[in-house]
Every structure is written in C-alpha cells, then in structure tokens.
Amino acid sequence: MAEGVFKSLIHPSHQLIADVDSAGTASYHTGSSPDSRTMKTLRTNGITKYQHVARKVTAADFERFDWIFAMDQENLERLVDMRNRLVKKRSRQKDVEDDLGKVMLWGTAGGFIGEQVDDPYYGIDNGFDVCFEQMMRFGKGFLKSLEESARKNSDTVFIDSA
C-alpha cells in the first residue's frame, strides 16, 4: 500500500524522486499480488492503476535507493542488519557508508517520530483504512521534508507558479 499511495502523491513525476519500489524483508509472499483488501482500499481512494508483484529486499536495493523505509520496528531492525552487513563486507571501499541507502521508519521519515505502520493484515476491520491514512500522512510528510531539505541545500531557486 505504501508504494501505491506514494506513487499517487508524486504522479506523474516529482523532481526529487526518480524511482519508487517496495519489497519485504521476508520472502513468503514473493511473486504474489497485493492483498485484495489493499487493492480495494486503494481503489476506494482513487488509486486505480497500481500494480505490484511482491519481492524480497536485496543488497542491490541499498545501492539503488537513497532511502529504505521500514513499516515497523521489527523490519527496521532487519534492514539495519542487512545494511550493516553490506558496510562490513565493503569496508575496504571508500565512503561505502554514504553510498548506501539510509534506513529509517517510514513514519519518522515524514516527521512522525517513532510512529509505526499499523499492519492491517491480521488487525481490526478498518485496519486497511487506518493504514491508508498513515501512508498518506507519511508520504506527504516525507515529501515536505525532502522539498524543504532541497531548498536549504541548493542554489536552485524554486518558483511556485500556483
């Protein structure tokens, strides 16, 4: 759901986002489509063209992406461990730490310090609606912080033509 919502927020493109993808830290859903309740929630909220096939996070993801977001603390720990193993394995390379994607909770990335995603899969009846609301808040928060950071760290002048 996070990928579908975030792609809808940057649709059709965003000057600071080149690529968005999602993957799990476990492989038991590899090759599967999203949960039907996820798709129903996305459609109900106007996101109708999202398609995805589940896959597992790979070492290449840490090189490909600037940010790797975890939905909860357990997955954050798994991703940090994966990243640390990569750093250790490549420790002979200069600045390897800076060359790998940053790992953090998705909520924290949007300014919601420590907030984890409420996994709807086994949860309450309206869990997918709650999850959707979180994805919207986190995605909008992340974009806002990313844009503010770009303004502070750039000689580029941003012009709002709206």
VMD Tcl script that builds the backbone (N, CA, C; Angstrom):
set m [mol new atoms 486]
animate dup $m
set s [atomselect $m all]
$s set {name element resname resid chain x y z} {
  {N N MET 1 A 0.826 -1.191 0.000}
  {CA C MET 1 A 0.000 0.000 0.000}
  {C C MET 1 A 0.870 1.255 0.000}
  {N N ALA 2 A 1.987 1.212 0.740}
  {CA C ALA 2 A 2.857 2.384 0.825}
  {C C ALA 2 A 3.324 2.820 -0.560}
  {N N GLU 3 A 3.736 1.871 -1.372}
  {CA C GLU 3 A 4.213 2.201 -2.717}
  {C C GLU 3 A 3.095 2.809 -3.555}
  {N N GLY 4 A 1.934 2.203 -3.541}
  {CA C GLY 4 A 0.812 2.703 -4.332}
  {C C GLY 4 A 0.409 4.107 -3.935}
  {N N VAL 5 A 0.335 4.362 -2.645}
  {CA C VAL 5 A -0.028 5.691 -2.160}
  {C C VAL 5 A 1.049 6.704 -2.522}
  {N N PHE 6 A 2.319 6.348 -2.279}
  {CA C PHE 6 A 3.392 7.297 -2.552}
  {C C PHE 6 A 3.476 7.623 -4.040}
  {N N LYS 7 A 3.335 6.618 -4.886}
  {CA C LYS 7 A 3.347 6.885 -6.326}
  {C C LYS 7 A 2.203 7.809 -6.724}
  {N N SER 8 A 1.059 7.680 -6.059}
  {CA C SER 8 A -0.059 8.579 -6.377}
  {C C SER 8 A 0.252 10.006 -5.944}
  {N N LEU 9 A 1.026 10.173 -4.888}
  {CA C LEU 9 A 1.383 11.505 -4.410}
  {C C LEU 9 A 2.381 12.204 -5.325}
  {N N ILE 10 A 3.215 11.454 -6.008}
  {CA C ILE 10 A 4.214 12.057 -6.890}
  {C C ILE 10 A 3.823 11.970 -8.366}
  {N N HIS 11 A 2.644 11.481 -8.649}
  {CA C HIS 11 A 2.174 11.272 -10.021}
  {C C HIS 11 A 2.033 12.598 -10.746}
  {N N PRO 12 A 2.422 12.739 -11.975}
  {CA C PRO 12 A 3.089 11.716 -12.787}
  {C C PRO 12 A 4.580 11.622 -12.488}
  {N N SER 13 A 5.181 12.706 -11.939}
  {CA C SER 13 A 6.596 12.638 -11.578}
  {C C SER 13 A 6.884 13.723 -10.541}
  {N N HIS 14 A 8.029 13.605 -9.933}
  {CA C HIS 14 A 8.466 14.571 -8.941}
  {C C HIS 14 A 9.946 14.815 -9.182}
  {N N GLN 15 A 10.363 16.058 -9.155}
  {CA C GLN 15 A 11.752 16.389 -9.494}
  {C C GLN 15 A 12.781 15.779 -8.544}
  {N N LEU 16 A 12.374 15.415 -7.335}
  {CA C LEU 16 A 13.319 14.861 -6.365}
  {C C LEU 16 A 13.205 13.348 -6.192}
  {N N ILE 17 A 12.264 12.725 -6.880}
  {CA C ILE 17 A 12.053 11.279 -6.764}
  {C C ILE 17 A 12.243 10.643 -8.138}
  {N N ALA 18 A 13.228 9.755 -8.245}
  {CA C ALA 18 A 13.484 9.098 -9.524}
  {C C ALA 18 A 12.805 7.739 -9.625}
  {N N ASP 19 A 12.705 7.030 -8.508}
  {CA C ASP 19 A 12.203 5.666 -8.565}
  {C C ASP 19 A 11.593 5.287 -7.214}
  {N N VAL 20 A 10.533 4.514 -7.260}
  {CA C VAL 20 A 9.854 4.029 -6.056}
  {C C VAL 20 A 9.564 2.547 -6.261}
  {N N ASP 21 A 9.833 1.757 -5.254}
  {CA C ASP 21 A 9.541 0.327 -5.315}
  {C C ASP 21 A 9.316 -0.151 -3.887}
  {N N SER 22 A 8.753 -1.324 -3.747}
  {CA C SER 22 A 8.593 -1.889 -2.415}
  {C C SER 22 A 9.002 -3.346 -2.433}
  {N N ALA 23 A 9.464 -3.783 -1.268}
  {CA C ALA 23 A 9.910 -5.164 -1.108}
  {C C ALA 23 A 9.793 -5.520 0.363}
  {N N GLY 24 A 9.749 -6.810 0.640}
  {CA C GLY 24 A 9.636 -7.276 2.015}
  {C C GLY 24 A 10.954 -7.801 2.536}
  {N N THR 25 A 11.046 -7.912 3.850}
  {CA C THR 25 A 12.257 -8.474 4.451}
  {C C THR 25 A 12.181 -9.996 4.522}
  {N N ALA 26 A 11.034 -10.548 4.251}
  {CA C ALA 26 A 10.865 -12.000 4.190}
  {C C ALA 26 A 10.390 -12.361 2.782}
  {N N SER 27 A 10.543 -13.599 2.419}
  {CA C SER 27 A 10.239 -13.987 1.034}
  {C C SER 27 A 8.941 -14.775 0.881}
  {N N TYR 28 A 8.161 -14.913 1.932}
  {CA C TYR 28 A 6.998 -15.799 1.818}
  {C C TYR 28 A 5.886 -15.278 0.920}
  {N N HIS 29 A 5.886 -14.020 0.518}
  {CA C HIS 29 A 4.875 -13.526 -0.422}
  {C C HIS 29 A 5.450 -13.271 -1.820}
  {N N THR 30 A 6.721 -13.597 -2.023}
  {CA C THR 30 A 7.374 -13.336 -3.301}
  {C C THR 30 A 6.543 -13.876 -4.458}
  {N N GLY 31 A 6.346 -13.021 -5.448}
  {CA C GLY 31 A 5.585 -13.397 -6.641}
  {C C GLY 31 A 4.089 -13.135 -6.538}
  {N N SER 32 A 3.621 -12.782 -5.356}
  {CA C SER 32 A 2.179 -12.555 -5.147}
  {C C SER 32 A 1.785 -11.114 -5.461}
  {N N SER 33 A 0.525 -10.945 -5.794}
  {CA C SER 33 A -0.064 -9.611 -5.963}
  {C C SER 33 A -0.427 -9.072 -4.586}
  {N N PRO 34 A -0.685 -7.768 -4.486}
  {CA C PRO 34 A -1.093 -7.211 -3.188}
  {C C PRO 34 A -2.383 -7.842 -2.680}
  {N N ASP 35 A -2.554 -7.808 -1.381}
  {CA C ASP 35 A -3.763 -8.298 -0.720}
  {C C ASP 35 A -4.987 -7.628 -1.354}
  {N N SER 36 A -6.038 -8.367 -1.553}
  {CA C SER 36 A -7.241 -7.826 -2.190}
  {C C SER 36 A -7.825 -6.663 -1.392}
  {N N ARG 37 A -7.665 -6.690 -0.069}
  {CA C ARG 37 A -8.174 -5.584 0.760}
  {C C ARG 37 A -7.345 -4.322 0.558}
  {N N THR 38 A -6.059 -4.482 0.308}
  {CA C THR 38 A -5.212 -3.331 -0.030}
  {C C THR 38 A -5.699 -2.709 -1.328}
  {N N MET 39 A -5.904 -3.549 -2.329}
  {CA C MET 39 A -6.333 -3.045 -3.640}
  {C C MET 39 A -7.699 -2.376 -3.549}
  {N N LYS 40 A -8.595 -2.946 -2.775}
  {CA C LYS 40 A -9.916 -2.350 -2.595}
  {C C LYS 40 A -9.796 -0.975 -1.933}
  {N N THR 41 A -8.958 -0.867 -0.914}
  {CA C THR 41 A -8.758 0.404 -0.222}
  {C C THR 41 A -8.156 1.435 -1.165}
  {N N LEU 42 A -7.168 1.031 -1.952}
  {CA C LEU 42 A -6.580 1.963 -2.919}
  {C C LEU 42 A -7.624 2.439 -3.921}
  {N N ARG 43 A -8.394 1.509 -4.480}
  {CA C ARG 43 A -9.432 1.887 -5.455}
  {C C ARG 43 A -10.464 2.822 -4.837}
  {N N THR 44 A -10.883 2.534 -3.610}
  {CA C THR 44 A -11.855 3.372 -2.915}
  {C C THR 44 A -11.338 4.794 -2.774}
  {N N ASN 45 A -10.021 4.940 -2.702}
  {CA C ASN 45 A -9.403 6.251 -2.535}
  {C C ASN 45 A -8.831 6.810 -3.834}
  {N N GLY 46 A -9.300 6.274 -4.963}
  {CA C GLY 46 A -8.957 6.837 -6.266}
  {C C GLY 46 A -7.654 6.375 -6.878}
  {N N ILE 47 A -6.999 5.407 -6.277}
  {CA C ILE 47 A -5.747 4.874 -6.830}
  {C C ILE 47 A -6.101 3.590 -7.555}
  {N N THR 48 A -6.251 3.694 -8.859}
  {CA C THR 48 A -6.812 2.588 -9.630}
  {C C THR 48 A -5.817 1.885 -10.551}
  {N N LYS 49 A -4.639 2.450 -10.757}
  {CA C LYS 49 A -3.711 1.866 -11.722}
  {C C LYS 49 A -2.499 1.209 -11.071}
  {N N TYR 50 A -2.537 1.000 -9.781}
  {CA C TYR 50 A -1.392 0.416 -9.089}
  {C C TYR 50 A -1.297 -1.082 -9.363}
  {N N GLN 51 A -0.093 -1.508 -9.722}
  {CA C GLN 51 A 0.200 -2.929 -9.911}
  {C C GLN 51 A 1.529 -3.235 -9.231}
  {N N HIS 52 A 1.620 -4.425 -8.665}
  {CA C HIS 52 A 2.840 -4.788 -7.970}
  {C C HIS 52 A 2.917 -6.307 -7.843}
  {N N VAL 53 A 4.135 -6.809 -7.857}
  {CA C VAL 53 A 4.402 -8.216 -7.571}
  {C C VAL 53 A 5.416 -8.223 -6.427}
  {N N ALA 54 A 5.100 -8.909 -5.357}
  {CA C ALA 54 A 5.950 -8.912 -4.165}
  {C C ALA 54 A 7.315 -9.512 -4.461}
  {N N ARG 55 A 8.304 -8.941 -3.805}
  {CA C ARG 55 A 9.671 -9.446 -3.902}
  {C C ARG 55 A 10.368 -9.185 -2.573}
  {N N LYS 56 A 11.520 -9.801 -2.408}
  {CA C LYS 56 A 12.308 -9.630 -1.187}
  {C C LYS 56 A 13.383 -8.565 -1.405}
  {N N VAL 57 A 13.688 -7.822 -0.360}
  {CA C VAL 57 A 14.756 -6.829 -0.400}
  {C C VAL 57 A 16.068 -7.523 -0.742}
  {N N THR 58 A 16.870 -6.869 -1.584}
  {CA C THR 58 A 18.176 -7.398 -1.963}
  {C C THR 58 A 19.268 -6.386 -1.619}
  {N N ALA 59 A 20.504 -6.838 -1.642}
  {CA C ALA 59 A 21.644 -5.945 -1.401}
  {C C ALA 59 A 21.657 -4.806 -2.421}
  {N N ALA 60 A 21.266 -5.096 -3.636}
  {CA C ALA 60 A 21.257 -4.070 -4.684}
  {C C ALA 60 A 20.299 -2.921 -4.353}
  {N N ASP 61 A 19.262 -3.181 -3.579}
  {CA C ASP 61 A 18.330 -2.120 -3.205}
  {C C ASP 61 A 19.021 -1.028 -2.396}
  {N N PHE 62 A 20.010 -1.394 -1.599}
  {CA C PHE 62 A 20.731 -0.416 -0.780}
  {C C PHE 62 A 21.627 0.473 -1.638}
  {N N GLU 63 A 21.999 -0.010 -2.817}
  {CA C GLU 63 A 22.783 0.791 -3.755}
  {C C GLU 63 A 21.882 1.604 -4.683}
  {N N ARG 64 A 20.735 1.072 -4.989}
  {CA C ARG 64 A 19.810 1.688 -5.951}
  {C C ARG 64 A 19.028 2.853 -5.356}
  {N N PHE 65 A 18.644 2.736 -4.088}
  {CA C PHE 65 A 17.760 3.725 -3.475}
  {C C PHE 65 A 18.481 4.561 -2.421}
  {N N ASP 66 A 18.102 5.833 -2.329}
  {CA C ASP 66 A 18.660 6.720 -1.309}
  {C C ASP 66 A 18.034 6.474 0.056}
  {N N TRP 67 A 16.802 6.024 0.062}
  {CA C TRP 67 A 16.081 5.763 1.307}
  {C C TRP 67 A 15.465 4.377 1.244}
  {N N ILE 68 A 15.560 3.676 2.352}
  {CA C ILE 68 A 14.922 2.378 2.514}
  {C C ILE 68 A 14.062 2.512 3.771}
  {N N PHE 69 A 12.769 2.432 3.606}
  {CA C PHE 69 A 11.851 2.662 4.718}
  {C C PHE 69 A 11.278 1.357 5.249}
  {N N ALA 70 A 11.246 1.266 6.559}
  {CA C ALA 70 A 10.624 0.132 7.241}
  {C C ALA 70 A 9.272 0.588 7.769}
  {N N MET 71 A 8.327 -0.326 7.758}
  {CA C MET 71 A 6.992 -0.004 8.246}
  {C C MET 71 A 6.874 -0.147 9.762}
  {N N ASP 72 A 7.736 -0.990 10.353}
  {CA C ASP 72 A 7.668 -1.208 11.802}
  {C C ASP 72 A 9.064 -1.509 12.339}
  {N N GLN 73 A 9.165 -1.570 13.652}
  {CA C GLN 73 A 10.452 -1.742 14.327}
  {C C GLN 73 A 11.138 -3.058 13.954}
  {N N GLU 74 A 10.378 -4.129 13.865}
  {CA C GLU 74 A 10.967 -5.430 13.526}
  {C C GLU 74 A 11.629 -5.395 12.147}
  {N N ASN 75 A 10.939 -4.830 11.174}
  {CA C ASN 75 A 11.516 -4.741 9.831}
  {C C ASN 75 A 12.652 -3.725 9.782}
  {N N LEU 76 A 12.568 -2.676 10.576}
  {CA C LEU 76 A 13.666 -1.714 10.666}
  {C C LEU 76 A 14.935 -2.418 11.123}
  {N N GLU 77 A 14.834 -3.243 12.154}
  {CA C GLU 77 A 15.992 -3.969 12.662}
  {C C GLU 77 A 16.572 -4.902 11.608}
  {N N ARG 78 A 15.723 -5.578 10.858}
  {CA C ARG 78 A 16.203 -6.469 9.786}
  {C C ARG 78 A 16.939 -5.680 8.701}
  {N N LEU 79 A 16.380 -4.536 8.324}
  {CA C LEU 79 A 17.005 -3.715 7.283}
  {C C LEU 79 A 18.323 -3.104 7.749}
  {N N VAL 80 A 18.363 -2.652 8.989}
  {CA C VAL 80 A 19.614 -2.115 9.543}
  {C C VAL 80 A 20.677 -3.203 9.573}
  {N N ASP 81 A 20.298 -4.407 9.964}
  {CA C ASP 81 A 21.252 -5.528 9.967}
  {C C ASP 81 A 21.769 -5.802 8.558}
  {N N MET 82 A 20.885 -5.807 7.577}
  {CA C MET 82 A 21.302 -6.039 6.186}
  {C C MET 82 A 22.284 -4.964 5.750}
  {N N ARG 83 A 21.958 -3.717 6.048}
  {CA C ARG 83 A 22.817 -2.598 5.654}
  {C C ARG 83 A 24.171 -2.700 6.349}
  {N N ASN 84 A 24.167 -3.004 7.640}
  {CA C ASN 84 A 25.425 -3.128 8.389}
  {C C ASN 84 A 26.310 -4.238 7.828}
  {N N ARG 85 A 25.692 -5.339 7.421}
  {CA C ARG 85 A 26.473 -6.427 6.805}
  {C C ARG 85 A 27.108 -5.962 5.493}
  {N N LEU 86 A 26.369 -5.173 4.728}
  {CA C LEU 86 A 26.919 -4.636 3.475}
  {C C LEU 86 A 28.081 -3.690 3.746}
  {N N VAL 87 A 27.933 -2.834 4.734}
  {CA C VAL 87 A 29.003 -1.906 5.093}
  {C C VAL 87 A 30.245 -2.687 5.497}
  {N N LYS 88 A 30.058 -3.696 6.333}
  {CA C LYS 88 A 31.191 -4.509 6.788}
  {C C LYS 88 A 31.849 -5.246 5.620}
  {N N LYS 89 A 31.036 -5.814 4.754}
  {CA C LYS 89 A 31.542 -6.559 3.603}
  {C C LYS 89 A 32.337 -5.667 2.658}
  {N N ARG 90 A 31.913 -4.415 2.549}
  {CA C ARG 90 A 32.545 -3.480 1.604}
  {C C ARG 90 A 33.417 -2.453 2.307}
  {N N SER 91 A 33.860 -2.769 3.508}
  {CA C SER 91 A 34.570 -1.785 4.326}
  {C C SER 91 A 35.866 -1.290 3.693}
  {N N ARG 92 A 36.388 -2.011 2.752}
  {CA C ARG 92 A 37.611 -1.578 2.071}
  {C C ARG 92 A 37.334 -0.432 1.083}
  {N N GLN 93 A 36.093 -0.275 0.709}
  {CA C GLN 93 A 35.741 0.791 -0.234}
  {C C GLN 93 A 35.628 2.115 0.502}
  {N N LYS 94 A 36.052 3.150 -0.143}
  {CA C LYS 94 A 35.982 4.487 0.453}
  {C C LYS 94 A 34.533 4.963 0.509}
  {N N ASP 95 A 34.147 5.525 1.634}
  {CA C ASP 95 A 32.835 6.140 1.831}
  {C C ASP 95 A 31.664 5.206 1.536}
  {N N VAL 96 A 31.824 3.910 1.760}
  {CA C VAL 96 A 30.746 2.962 1.494}
  {C C VAL 96 A 29.511 3.307 2.320}
  {N N GLU 97 A 29.711 3.835 3.512}
  {CA C GLU 97 A 28.594 4.194 4.384}
  {C C GLU 97 A 27.671 5.199 3.698}
  {N N ASP 98 A 28.258 6.170 3.005}
  {CA C ASP 98 A 27.467 7.204 2.338}
  {C C ASP 98 A 26.863 6.749 1.021}
  {N N ASP 99 A 27.389 5.674 0.465}
  {CA C ASP 99 A 26.915 5.190 -0.832}
  {C C ASP 99 A 25.684 4.293 -0.731}
  {N N LEU 100 A 25.331 3.898 0.467}
  {CA C LEU 100 A 24.191 3.000 0.651}
  {C C LEU 100 A 22.986 3.775 1.152}
  {N N GLY 101 A 21.805 3.311 0.762}
  {CA C GLY 101 A 20.572 3.961 1.174}
  {C C GLY 101 A 20.444 4.081 2.684}
  {N N LYS 102 A 19.827 5.169 3.106}
  {CA C LYS 102 A 19.564 5.379 4.527}
  {C C LYS 102 A 18.353 4.543 4.924}
  {N N VAL 103 A 18.400 3.961 6.116}
  {CA C VAL 103 A 17.309 3.119 6.591}
  {C C VAL 103 A 16.622 3.827 7.754}
  {N N MET 104 A 15.297 3.918 7.683}
  {CA C MET 104 A 14.539 4.530 8.779}
  {C C MET 104 A 13.087 4.083 8.729}
  {N N LEU 105 A 12.388 4.332 9.826}
  {CA C LEU 105 A 10.944 4.069 9.839}
  {C C LEU 105 A 10.262 5.032 8.886}
  {N N TRP 106 A 9.283 4.554 8.146}
  {CA C TRP 106 A 8.545 5.363 7.195}
  {C C TRP 106 A 7.889 6.552 7.891}
  {N N GLY 107 A 7.294 6.328 9.043}
  {CA C GLY 107 A 6.659 7.419 9.773}
  {C C GLY 107 A 7.649 8.490 10.184}
  {N N THR 108 A 8.811 8.078 10.662}
  {CA C THR 108 A 9.842 9.023 11.075}
  {C C THR 108 A 10.313 9.854 9.893}
  {N N ALA 109 A 10.396 9.244 8.722}
  {CA C ALA 109 A 10.840 9.961 7.529}
  {C C ALA 109 A 9.913 11.129 7.213}
  {N N GLY 110 A 8.650 10.991 7.581}
  {CA C GLY 110 A 7.694 12.058 7.354}
  {C C GLY 110 A 7.495 12.953 8.555}
  {N N GLY 111 A 8.375 12.815 9.559}
  {CA C GLY 111 A 8.290 13.678 10.724}
  {C C GLY 111 A 7.427 13.147 11.849}
  {N N PHE 112 A 7.003 11.906 11.767}
  {CA C PHE 112 A 6.163 11.301 12.793}
  {C C PHE 112 A 7.043 10.359 13.624}
  {N N ILE 113 A 7.897 10.938 14.435}
  {CA C ILE 113 A 8.963 10.234 15.127}
  {C C ILE 113 A 8.458 8.970 15.840}
  {N N GLY 114 A 9.024 7.843 15.414}
  {CA C GLY 114 A 8.740 6.568 16.056}
  {C C GLY 114 A 7.416 5.926 15.701}
  {N N GLU 115 A 6.578 6.599 14.915}
  {CA C GLU 115 A 5.273 6.006 14.594}
  {C C GLU 115 A 5.455 4.865 13.598}
  {N N GLN 116 A 4.917 3.725 13.956}
  {CA C GLN 116 A 4.986 2.546 13.104}
  {C C GLN 116 A 3.672 2.382 12.350}
  {N N VAL 117 A 3.745 1.687 11.237}
  {CA C VAL 117 A 2.542 1.399 10.464}
  {C C VAL 117 A 1.746 0.328 11.192}
  {N N ASP 118 A 0.469 0.561 11.324}
  {CA C ASP 118 A -0.426 -0.439 11.908}
  {C C ASP 118 A -0.710 -1.486 10.832}
  {N N ASP 119 A -0.084 -2.664 10.971}
  {CA C ASP 119 A -0.251 -3.731 9.984}
  {C C ASP 119 A -1.715 -4.172 9.957}
  {N N PRO 120 A -2.373 -3.990 8.835}
  {CA C PRO 120 A -3.802 -4.296 8.782}
  {C C PRO 120 A -4.118 -5.769 8.536}
  {N N TYR 121 A -3.121 -6.551 8.171}
  {CA C TYR 121 A -3.371 -7.903 7.687}
  {C C TYR 121 A -4.165 -8.760 8.670}
  {N N TYR 122 A -3.783 -8.741 9.928}
  {CA C TYR 122 A -4.479 -9.547 10.933}
  {C C TYR 122 A -5.224 -8.683 11.943}
  {N N GLY 123 A -5.333 -7.407 11.660}
  {CA C GLY 123 A -5.856 -6.471 12.643}
  {C C GLY 123 A -7.353 -6.243 12.589}
  {N N ILE 124 A -7.724 -5.049 12.988}
  {CA C ILE 124 A -9.117 -4.646 13.108}
  {C C ILE 124 A -9.782 -4.523 11.740}
  {N N ASP 125 A -11.094 -4.492 11.747}
  {CA C ASP 125 A -11.859 -4.459 10.499}
  {C C ASP 125 A -11.500 -3.271 9.611}
  {N N ASN 126 A -11.285 -2.106 10.212}
  {CA C ASN 126 A -10.974 -0.937 9.392}
  {C C ASN 126 A -9.466 -0.711 9.272}
  {N N GLY 127 A -8.686 -1.740 9.522}
  {CA C GLY 127 A -7.235 -1.621 9.510}
  {C C GLY 127 A -6.657 -1.121 8.208}
  {N N PHE 128 A -7.245 -1.480 7.094}
  {CA C PHE 128 A -6.721 -1.031 5.804}
  {C C PHE 128 A -6.990 0.458 5.596}
  {N N ASP 129 A -8.088 0.947 6.132}
  {CA C ASP 129 A -8.373 2.390 6.076}
  {C C ASP 129 A -7.391 3.163 6.964}
  {N N VAL 130 A -7.120 2.631 8.147}
  {CA C VAL 130 A -6.156 3.252 9.058}
  {C C VAL 130 A -4.776 3.268 8.410}
  {N N CYS 131 A -4.388 2.164 7.803}
  {CA C CYS 131 A -3.101 2.061 7.132}
  {C C CYS 131 A -3.021 3.066 5.979}
  {N N PHE 132 A -4.077 3.198 5.202}
  {CA C PHE 132 A -4.097 4.144 4.093}
  {C C PHE 132 A -3.878 5.565 4.615}
  {N N GLU 133 A -4.561 5.905 5.691}
  {CA C GLU 133 A -4.424 7.244 6.266}
  {C C GLU 133 A -2.979 7.483 6.696}
  {N N GLN 134 A -2.351 6.480 7.305}
  {CA C GLN 134 A -0.948 6.613 7.686}
  {C C GLN 134 A -0.060 6.807 6.458}
  {N N MET 135 A -0.300 6.025 5.417}
  {CA C MET 135 A 0.521 6.129 4.215}
  {C C MET 135 A 0.427 7.531 3.606}
  {N N MET 136 A -0.758 8.102 3.619}
  {CA C MET 136 A -0.943 9.463 3.101}
  {C C MET 136 A -0.173 10.466 3.961}
  {N N ARG 137 A -0.329 10.391 5.284}
  {CA C ARG 137 A 0.371 11.322 6.179}
  {C C ARG 137 A 1.874 11.189 6.040}
  {N N PHE 138 A 2.359 9.945 6.065}
  {CA C PHE 138 A 3.799 9.724 5.996}
  {C C PHE 138 A 4.350 10.186 4.647}
  {N N GLY 139 A 3.658 9.847 3.571}
  {CA C GLY 139 A 4.122 10.241 2.244}
  {C C GLY 139 A 4.158 11.746 2.073}
  {N N LYS 140 A 3.100 12.424 2.472}
  {CA C LYS 140 A 3.066 13.891 2.379}
  {C C LYS 140 A 4.122 14.513 3.272}
  {N N GLY 141 A 4.288 13.966 4.469}
  {CA C GLY 141 A 5.304 14.475 5.389}
  {C C GLY 141 A 6.707 14.295 4.842}
  {N N PHE 142 A 6.972 13.128 4.249}
  {CA C PHE 142 A 8.292 12.885 3.675}
  {C C PHE 142 A 8.556 13.834 2.516}
  {N N LEU 143 A 7.589 14.000 1.633}
  {CA C LEU 143 A 7.779 14.914 0.503}
  {C C LEU 143 A 8.043 16.333 0.980}
  {N N LYS 144 A 7.321 16.775 1.983}
  {CA C LYS 144 A 7.515 18.122 2.520}
  {C C LYS 144 A 8.935 18.270 3.077}
  {N N SER 145 A 9.389 17.288 3.865}
  {CA C SER 145 A 10.734 17.381 4.440}
  {C C SER 145 A 11.804 17.291 3.352}
  {N N LEU 146 A 11.581 16.473 2.340}
  {CA C LEU 146 A 12.521 16.347 1.233}
  {C C LEU 146 A 12.631 17.660 0.465}
  {N N GLU 147 A 11.496 18.277 0.182}
  {CA C GLU 147 A 11.484 19.548 -0.546}
  {C C GLU 147 A 12.125 20.663 0.269}
  {N N GLU 148 A 11.854 20.695 1.571}
  {CA C GLU 148 A 12.473 21.710 2.439}
  {C C GLU 148 A 13.982 21.521 2.486}
  {N N SER 149 A 14.429 20.288 2.580}
  {CA C SER 149 A 15.862 19.995 2.601}
  {C C SER 149 A 16.516 20.404 1.289}
  {N N ALA 150 A 15.848 20.143 0.175}
  {CA C ALA 150 A 16.391 20.509 -1.136}
  {C C ALA 150 A 16.508 22.029 -1.266}
  {N N ARG 151 A 15.544 22.746 -0.735}
  {CA C ARG 151 A 15.597 24.211 -0.791}
  {C C ARG 151 A 16.770 24.748 0.014}
  {N N LYS 152 A 17.018 24.153 1.176}
  {CA C LYS 152 A 18.097 24.599 2.053}
  {C C LYS 152 A 19.468 24.266 1.484}
  {N N ASN 153 A 19.563 23.149 0.766}
  {CA C ASN 153 A 20.859 22.648 0.305}
  {C C ASN 153 A 21.104 22.869 -1.178}
  {N N SER 154 A 20.436 23.836 -1.764}
  {CA C SER 154 A 20.557 24.018 -3.204}
  {C C SER 154 A 20.690 25.487 -3.552}
  {N N ASP 155 A 21.421 25.717 -4.629}
  {CA C ASP 155 A 21.487 27.073 -5.163}
  {C C ASP 155 A 20.344 27.324 -6.134}
  {N N THR 156 A 19.544 26.309 -6.368}
  {CA C THR 156 A 18.419 26.416 -7.275}
  {C C THR 156 A 17.322 27.259 -6.645}
  {N N VAL 157 A 16.724 28.102 -7.435}
  {CA C VAL 157 A 15.596 28.897 -6.957}
  {C C VAL 157 A 14.315 28.145 -7.304}
  {N N PHE 158 A 13.498 27.891 -6.302}
  {CA C PHE 158 A 12.224 27.224 -6.507}
  {C C PHE 158 A 11.170 28.295 -6.714}
  {N N ILE 159 A 10.430 28.194 -7.789}
  {CA C ILE 159 A 9.361 29.153 -8.077}
  {C C ILE 159 A 8.046 28.424 -8.034}
  {N N ASP 160 A 7.158 28.894 -7.195}
  {CA C ASP 160 A 5.831 28.309 -7.097}
  {C C ASP 160 A 4.922 29.080 -8.027}
  {N N SER 161 A 4.496 28.440 -9.094}
  {CA C SER 161 A 3.688 29.123 -10.096}
  {C C SER 161 A 2.198 28.984 -9.852}
  {N N ALA 162 A 1.829 28.331 -8.762}
  {CA C ALA 162 A 0.410 28.120 -8.473}
  {C C ALA 162 A -0.250 29.375 -7.961}
}
mol reanalyze $m
mol bondsrecalc $m
mol representation Tube
mol addrep $m
